[in-house]
């Protein structure tokens, strides 16, 4: 009797599962097409000559492939400068961000002190203020610093190393607080009893255990500092002081002349470093974002 | 010498008292178990000895030295946690040697000590494994190994067996006892399980509501509880508490349990209890094993009486028999061959030589 009753139910379960799968594929393919079309278009365009780009042909196909856009960029002193500036700024920002946010997260999640909970929330709230609201006050601060110290802060690539952490530190601290909080309290107590100092607890226990979280925060900090557009546009003006996102737009668009081939090539090459980092660290990144979701 | 002395220890959490002034002297090499219900302050006391909690008031001495303001790492103690707290990214060997490496002990010395302790605990084969590749019992052993290998003055155990299944818990209990017999180190062990406390301890400290109720050997606590709390907490099934009146007639004392149940107080207890005749709020405390089926021969101090059996629980070796008296449930331990049946009247034998007379108002055993 029960076998007779169960057969239709199993069949309907199987059918439900099949439909769920079909819908999953439909939406996944839709999103994949939506997100992968622009980079594909960039790649196709980067392999075309300016003449072919402006010609009325099928835009999705390269009839006369050429690497002239790539060679043109590699030969360009300005582009190499942008790339170098971007690399130095991003790596410095990542280093500064990780040092500050790991230390901040450790103290906020583990050392109970007066106001620590409020501070932790405050750190996150600062992240919610958009940079469009901040860059004018930052101008004022730079002017103030110059008045008092004589140090000129405008139009220097290194100023980005100072301002980017205002974007990266709060979010990375927040990620790390969550990750450190998921480490059982007994682990640091065991280490303290074993003879470790607080700094050793951080370096020998917390960092290795929270490595996926550290990697997630590192990727975030790198992506933000590599791709930010507003601050470099606002704070740097000379070609030799620019980073990639601002440099591409200011040097490859002259008046109303768009050098599309090189713009696409530059953007594609500019997107390569974060892409490589994602590809290598993807597994850790996902593990980092889902930490603490389940026990153990 | 590694005795531990607690002097008037107090711990408040934001004006909520957790430990309310306890004094305790633990001798060198002694195995002391702190036992009590949740929230009684036993773990807080242990954590104060470890230095993981600040002390609100009082003094803690380890090996005669005042350690109130000494950080955990300088107290020369080792602790085993309830959830093991093994470092997940380190192998068993690295877990065990972590403390020694921090102290910069020479490598060959570390190797020698880890091997020796792994031998004692039977985990020599597991040294290269990570904690997640170990079973619960193996993790527990590694946690103990990590403590032993440092050769500390004092071992602290915080409910180390409560995450294990029942069978493994019994096994590990024996292991801990064996280890303590091999490595004679002063040990403070916290548990809420009174069986664990009784089986492991040289002396048991029963705690309740932030205070010590009684300190004594397992035998003393079981047979001579000082308070109603200890009498009820130690022993399973728990001691029966029956409301009673104490009456005197012709120089002898009798306990009136119920309209028709009156039991004679053994002659040797008469002098001790005489001053309490007529007092209100008296309880007769009698363990289930001292309430049995009737025997062919009744000894002085034993008294038969009839009850109506309500429930029986056969356990194989014995049968627990439950009946009501004065509105309370009473448990007797009977021989299965007596074959007492629920719903029927049955004669039982109270062995009053083991009775306790308790003043409910003060909570003291008289």
Boltz contact constraints between the chains, C-beta under 6 A:
constraints:
  - contact:
      token1: [A, 186]
      token2: [B, 81]
      max_distance: 6.0
  - contact:
      token1: [A, 186]
      token2: [B, 83]
      max_distance: 6.0
  - contact:
      token1: [A, 186]
      token2: [B, 85]
      max_distance: 6.0
  - contact:
      token1: [A, 187]
      token2: [B, 85]
      max_distance: 6.0
  - contact:
      token1: [A, 189]
      token2: [B, 52]
      max_distance: 6.0
  - contact:
      token1: [A, 190]
      token2: [B, 85]
      max_distance: 6.0
  - contact:
      token1: [A, 192]
      token2: [B, 72]
      max_distance: 6.0
  - contact:
      token1: [A, 193]
      token2: [B, 72]
      max_distance: 6.0
  - contact:
      token1: [A, 193]
      token2: [B, 79]
      max_distance: 6.0
  - contact:
      token1: [A, 194]
      token2: [B, 98]
      max_distance: 6.0
  - contact:
      token1: [A, 194]
      token2: [B, 99]
      max_distance: 6.0
  - contact:
      token1: [A, 195]
      token2: [B, 73]
      max_distance: 6.0
  - contact:
      token1: [A, 195]
      token2: [B, 99]
      max_distance: 6.0
  - contact:
      token1: [A, 195]
      token2: [B, 102]
      max_distance: 6.0
  - contact:
      token1: [A, 195]
      token2: [B, 103]
      max_distance: 6.0
  - contact:
      token1: [A, 196]
      token2: [B, 102]
      max_distance: 6.0
  - contact:
      token1: [A, 208]
      token2: [B, 89]
      max_distance: 6.0
  - contact:
      token1: [A, 209]
      token2: [B, 89]
      max_distance: 6.0
